Amino acid sequence: MTNTARTLALKLRARIKAAFLAGVVLLAPASALAQTVTTYATGAYAGSSMSFDSSGALFVSGFNAQDVYRVPPGGGEATVFVTRSSGIGEAVIGPDNSLYTVVEGGMVARYAPGSTTPDPTPYATGVTTYRFNSLVFDSAGRLYVIGIGSSDRNVYRAPIGGGAATVFGSLPDGAIAGAIAVGPGGEVFVSEQASRSVLKIAPSGGQSTIFATGVGVSGGLAVARNGDVYVNDYFNGLIRRVPASGGAGVVIATIADQPGGLTLRGDTLYVSAYDSGYVYQVALPSEPAPVPTMTEWAIILFAMMLAGGAALHIQRRRQFA
């Protein structure tokens, strides 16, 4: 090999190495740095559940407070939307923009869009008779309800459009239920207070399994489009993200005044502060690019070597032509 060819080969090798290192940087997952927390609303006291309607108005309720607050689109000062007379569990906005809440007697009341009085006919029957509860709709429009605490460890599901609810899944003996959320694939997640964990029920229903541990006492859950689960740690003032595969959570934000409910809208996470009446927003980072497997790295390196060899061969032919 001539000196010129040797010099060219060394340059190509350096470029391949640089390209490889650049690939490592670009394809490595983003670090879980804490995200910036800003104030979105004030005056929504005892907030432990939150949901948006289609206009962007945010509704905040607490499982032991009669008032349900409404925050105008874009944030600001919350005002009382409705005061419930009984069954002061959490409330949720449904796919039809109606407000739903469980009342005593195992029934779900519906407030038509804009109405401050419930429909005379219950939306659903046969749900937990415990008045403290958490409820959520899935993407198909089915309603899930679980009693907050240890009095009833069943998850109930009402059909699309309402009606008689049936048992969809259950938690293990000794479990103390907190919040409930539904994932993009129909999985149901429940925060469990006794073991400081998040439990998961398959889309087909049945007994729950452990999804995440070490998340603290949680009253709020939110599931992203990619399946990541966000969970609050009430006493320690932390928000964690658990990957869609489950396991340990990573702290992404700190909320000083006891985070209660969680909800997601787009790429922003909203957190209610139970005592202060504040609602905070946390802008989430973009999803990290996938990390190549060892086989994929081998293919990448082999392709780089072939490209470098071809370039060297072409250059040598030009020199000796």
C-alpha positions as CSV (number, residue, x, y, z in Angstrom):
1,M,0.0,0.0,0.0
2,T,1.3,3.4,-0.9
3,N,1.7,6.2,1.6
4,T,-1.2,8.0,-0.1
5,A,-3.4,5.0,0.2
6,R,-2.4,4.4,3.8
7,T,-3.2,8.0,4.7
8,L,-6.6,7.7,3.0
9,A,-7.3,4.5,4.9
10,L,-6.5,6.1,8.2
11,K,-8.8,9.0,7.4
12,L,-11.6,6.7,6.5
13,R,-11.1,4.7,9.7
14,A,-11.3,7.9,11.7
15,R,-14.5,9.0,10.0
16,I,-16.1,5.6,10.6
17,K,-15.1,5.9,14.3
18,A,-16.6,9.4,14.5
19,A,-19.8,8.2,12.8
20,F,-20.1,5.4,15.2
21,L,-19.7,7.6,18.2
22,A,-22.2,10.1,16.8
23,G,-24.6,7.3,16.4
24,V,-24.2,6.4,20.0
25,V,-25.0,9.9,21.0
26,L,-28.0,10.3,18.7
27,L,-29.5,6.9,19.5
28,A,-29.0,6.8,23.2
29,P,-32.1,7.5,25.3
30,A,-32.5,10.9,26.8
31,S,-31.6,11.2,30.4
32,A,-34.5,11.5,32.9
33,L,-33.8,15.0,34.0
34,A,-36.4,16.8,36.1
35,Q,-38.9,18.8,34.1
36,T,-39.9,22.4,34.6
37,V,-43.0,22.8,36.8
38,T,-45.2,25.9,36.2
39,T,-48.6,27.0,37.7
40,Y,-51.6,26.4,35.5
41,A,-54.5,27.2,37.8
42,T,-55.4,28.2,41.3
43,G,-58.5,27.7,43.6
44,A,-59.2,24.1,42.9
45,Y,-59.1,22.7,46.5
46,A,-58.8,19.1,47.6
47,G,-58.1,18.1,44.0
48,S,-57.5,14.4,43.5
49,S,-58.9,13.8,40.0
50,M,-58.8,15.9,36.9
51,S,-60.0,15.6,33.3
52,F,-60.4,17.9,30.3
53,D,-63.5,18.4,28.1
54,S,-63.2,18.9,24.4
55,S,-63.0,22.7,24.7
56,G,-59.9,22.5,26.9
57,A,-61.7,23.3,30.2
58,L,-60.2,21.4,33.1
59,F,-62.5,19.8,35.8
60,V,-61.0,19.1,39.2
61,S,-62.7,17.1,42.0
62,G,-61.7,15.5,45.3
63,F,-62.9,12.2,46.7
64,N,-63.7,13.8,50.1
65,A,-65.0,17.2,48.8
66,Q,-68.4,18.0,47.5
67,D,-67.3,20.6,45.0
68,V,-66.2,20.0,41.4
69,Y,-64.2,22.9,40.0
70,R,-63.9,24.2,36.4
71,V,-60.7,25.8,35.1
72,P,-61.2,27.8,31.9
73,P,-59.3,26.7,28.8
74,G,-55.7,27.9,29.1
75,G,-55.7,28.0,32.9
76,G,-56.5,30.6,35.5
77,E,-58.7,30.8,38.5
78,A,-61.0,27.8,39.2
79,T,-64.6,28.3,40.0
80,V,-67.1,25.8,41.5
81,F,-69.0,24.1,38.7
82,V,-71.2,21.8,40.7
83,T,-71.7,20.9,44.4
84,R,-72.7,17.3,44.9
85,S,-75.1,16.4,47.7
86,S,-73.9,12.8,48.2
87,G,-71.4,10.3,47.0
88,I,-68.5,12.7,47.1
89,G,-66.0,10.6,45.3
90,E,-64.0,11.6,42.3
91,A,-65.6,12.8,39.0
92,V,-64.6,12.5,35.4
93,I,-65.5,14.1,32.1
94,G,-66.8,11.4,29.6
95,P,-66.4,11.2,25.8
96,D,-69.7,13.1,25.4
97,N,-68.4,16.1,27.5
98,S,-70.7,15.1,30.4
99,L,-69.6,15.0,34.0
100,Y,-69.8,11.6,35.7
101,T,-69.5,10.8,39.4
102,V,-70.5,7.9,41.7
103,V,-73.3,8.5,44.2
104,E,-74.1,6.4,47.2
105,G,-76.0,3.2,46.5
106,G,-73.7,1.9,43.8
107,M,-74.9,4.2,41.0
108,V,-73.1,6.6,38.6
109,A,-74.7,10.0,38.1
110,R,-74.4,11.9,34.8
111,Y,-74.4,15.7,34.4
112,A,-75.2,16.7,30.9
113,P,-72.8,19.1,29.3
114,G,-73.1,22.4,31.0
115,S,-75.7,21.2,33.5
116,T,-75.2,21.6,37.3
117,T,-77.9,19.1,38.2
118,P,-77.7,15.3,37.5
119,D,-79.9,13.4,35.1
120,P,-82.9,11.9,37.0
121,T,-82.0,8.4,35.7
122,P,-78.6,6.9,36.9
123,Y,-76.1,6.4,34.1
124,A,-74.9,3.1,35.6
125,T,-75.8,0.8,38.4
126,G,-74.0,-2.0,40.3
127,V,-70.7,-0.3,40.9
128,T,-68.9,-0.2,44.3
129,T,-71.2,1.0,47.1
130,Y,-68.2,2.7,48.8
131,R,-68.8,6.4,48.3
132,F,-65.1,7.2,47.9
133,N,-64.2,6.0,44.4
134,S,-62.1,6.5,41.3
135,L,-63.5,6.3,37.8
136,V,-62.3,6.5,34.2
137,F,-63.5,6.0,30.6
138,D,-61.5,3.9,28.1
139,S,-61.2,5.0,24.4
140,A,-64.3,2.9,23.5
141,G,-66.5,4.8,26.0
142,R,-66.7,2.1,28.7
143,L,-66.7,3.3,32.3
144,Y,-64.5,1.7,35.0
145,V,-65.0,2.3,38.7
146,I,-63.1,1.2,41.8
147,G,-63.6,2.0,45.4
148,I,-60.8,4.0,47.0
149,G,-59.6,2.1,50.1
150,S,-60.0,-1.6,51.1
151,S,-63.7,-2.0,51.4
152,D,-64.1,-3.4,47.8
153,R,-61.2,-4.6,45.8
154,N,-63.1,-5.2,42.5
155,V,-62.9,-3.1,39.4
156,Y,-66.3,-2.6,37.8
157,R,-67.0,-1.9,34.2
158,A,-70.2,-0.4,32.7
159,P,-71.0,-0.9,29.0
160,I,-70.9,1.8,26.4
161,G,-73.9,4.1,27.0
162,G,-74.3,3.0,30.6
163,G,-76.4,0.3,32.2
164,A,-75.6,-2.5,34.7
165,A,-71.9,-2.7,35.6
166,T,-70.2,-6.1,36.1
167,V,-66.9,-7.0,37.8
168,F,-64.0,-6.6,35.3
169,G,-61.1,-7.4,37.5
170,S,-59.9,-7.6,41.1
171,L,-57.0,-6.7,43.4
172,P,-55.3,-9.1,45.8
173,D,-56.3,-9.5,49.4
174,G,-55.1,-6.7,51.6
175,A,-54.8,-4.2,48.7
176,I,-55.9,-0.6,49.2
177,A,-56.9,1.0,46.0
178,G,-56.1,4.5,44.9
179,A,-56.4,5.9,41.4
180,I,-57.4,4.1,38.3
181,A,-56.3,4.7,34.6
182,V,-56.7,2.9,31.3
183,G,-53.8,2.4,28.9
184,P,-53.8,2.7,25.1
185,G,-54.1,-1.1,24.7
186,G,-57.0,-1.4,27.1
187,E,-54.9,-2.3,30.2
188,V,-56.3,-1.0,33.5
189,F,-53.9,0.4,36.1
190,V,-54.6,0.9,39.8
191,S,-52.3,2.5,42.3
192,E,-52.1,0.4,45.4
193,Q,-51.3,2.1,48.7
194,A,-50.4,-0.8,51.0
195,S,-47.5,-2.0,48.9
196,R,-46.7,1.4,47.4
197,S,-47.1,-0.1,43.9
198,V,-49.0,0.1,40.6
199,L,-51.1,-2.9,39.6
200,K,-52.1,-3.9,36.1
201,I,-55.2,-5.7,34.8
202,A,-55.1,-7.2,31.3
203,P,-57.5,-5.9,28.7
204,S,-59.5,-9.1,29.0
205,G,-59.9,-8.5,32.8
206,G,-59.1,-10.8,35.7
207,Q,-56.7,-10.7,38.6
208,S,-54.2,-7.9,38.8
209,T,-50.5,-8.3,38.5
210,I,-47.7,-6.0,39.8
211,F,-46.6,-3.4,37.2
212,A,-44.4,-1.1,39.2
213,T,-43.1,-0.9,42.8
214,G,-41.6,1.7,45.1
215,V,-43.8,4.6,43.8
216,G,-45.1,5.7,47.2
217,V,-48.6,6.4,48.3
218,S,-50.4,7.5,45.1
219,G,-53.7,9.1,44.4
220,G,-53.0,10.0,40.8
221,L,-52.3,8.0,37.6
222,A,-52.0,9.0,33.9
223,V,-51.0,6.9,30.9
224,A,-49.3,8.3,27.9
225,R,-50.0,7.3,24.3
226,N,-46.8,5.1,24.2
227,G,-47.9,3.3,27.4
228,D,-45.7,5.1,29.9
229,V,-47.4,5.5,33.3
230,Y,-47.1,8.6,35.4
231,V,-47.7,8.3,39.1
232,N,-47.6,10.7,42.0
233,D,-46.0,10.2,45.4
234,Y,-48.3,12.1,47.7
235,F,-46.2,12.3,50.9
236,N,-42.8,12.9,49.2
237,G,-44.1,15.4,46.6
238,L,-42.7,13.5,43.6
239,I,-44.0,12.6,40.1
240,R,-42.5,9.4,38.6
241,R,-42.6,8.0,35.1
242,V,-42.7,4.2,34.7
243,P,-41.9,2.9,31.3
244,A,-44.5,0.9,29.4
245,S,-42.7,-2.3,30.2
246,G,-43.1,-1.7,33.9
247,G,-40.5,-1.8,36.7
248,A,-38.9,1.0,38.5
249,G,-40.1,4.6,38.1
250,V,-37.9,7.6,37.5
251,V,-38.6,11.0,39.2
252,I,-39.4,13.7,36.6
253,A,-40.8,16.5,38.8
254,T,-41.1,17.7,42.4
255,I,-44.3,19.2,43.7
256,A,-43.9,20.8,47.1
257,D,-47.5,20.9,48.2
258,Q,-48.6,17.3,48.0
259,P,-49.6,16.2,44.5
260,G,-53.1,14.7,44.2
261,G,-54.5,14.0,40.8
262,L,-52.8,13.6,37.4
263,T,-54.0,13.9,33.9
264,L,-52.3,14.2,30.5
265,R,-53.3,16.4,27.6
266,G,-51.0,16.2,24.6
267,D,-47.4,16.3,25.8
268,T,-48.2,18.1,29.0
269,L,-48.9,16.5,32.4
270,Y,-51.2,18.3,34.8
271,V,-50.9,17.9,38.6
272,S,-53.3,19.0,41.3
273,A,-51.9,20.0,44.6
274,Y,-54.3,18.7,47.3
275,D,-53.9,21.3,50.0
276,S,-53.1,24.6,48.2
277,G,-55.7,24.4,45.4
278,Y,-53.0,24.8,42.7
279,V,-52.8,22.9,39.5
280,Y,-49.4,22.6,37.9
281,Q,-48.3,21.7,34.4
282,V,-45.2,19.7,33.5
283,A,-44.0,19.8,29.9
284,L,-42.9,16.3,29.1
285,P,-39.8,15.6,26.9
286,S,-40.0,14.1,23.5
287,E,-39.9,10.3,23.4
288,P,-36.3,9.1,23.1
289,A,-35.2,7.4,20.0
290,P,-34.9,3.6,20.3
291,V,-31.6,2.1,21.2
292,P,-30.2,-0.4,18.6
293,T,-29.8,-4.0,19.7
294,M,-26.3,-5.7,19.5
295,T,-27.3,-7.3,16.2
296,E,-28.4,-3.9,14.8
297,W,-25.1,-2.4,15.9
298,A,-23.2,-5.2,14.1
299,I,-25.1,-4.5,10.9
300,I,-24.4,-0.7,11.2
301,L,-20.7,-1.3,11.8
302,F,-20.5,-3.9,8.9
303,A,-22.2,-1.4,6.6
304,M,-19.7,1.3,7.6
305,M,-16.8,-1.0,6.9
306,L,-18.2,-1.9,3.5
307,A,-18.7,1.7,2.7
308,G,-15.2,2.6,3.8
309,G,-13.7,-0.3,1.8
310,A,-15.6,0.6,-1.3
311,A,-14.4,4.2,-1.0
312,L,-10.8,3.1,-0.6
313,H,-11.0,0.8,-3.6
314,I,-12.4,3.5,-5.8
315,Q,-9.8,5.9,-4.7
316,R,-6.9,3.4,-5.4
317,R,-8.3,2.7,-8.9
318,R,-8.3,6.4,-9.6
319,Q,-4.7,6.7,-8.5
320,F,-3.5,3.9,-10.6
321,A,-5.6,4.5,-13.7
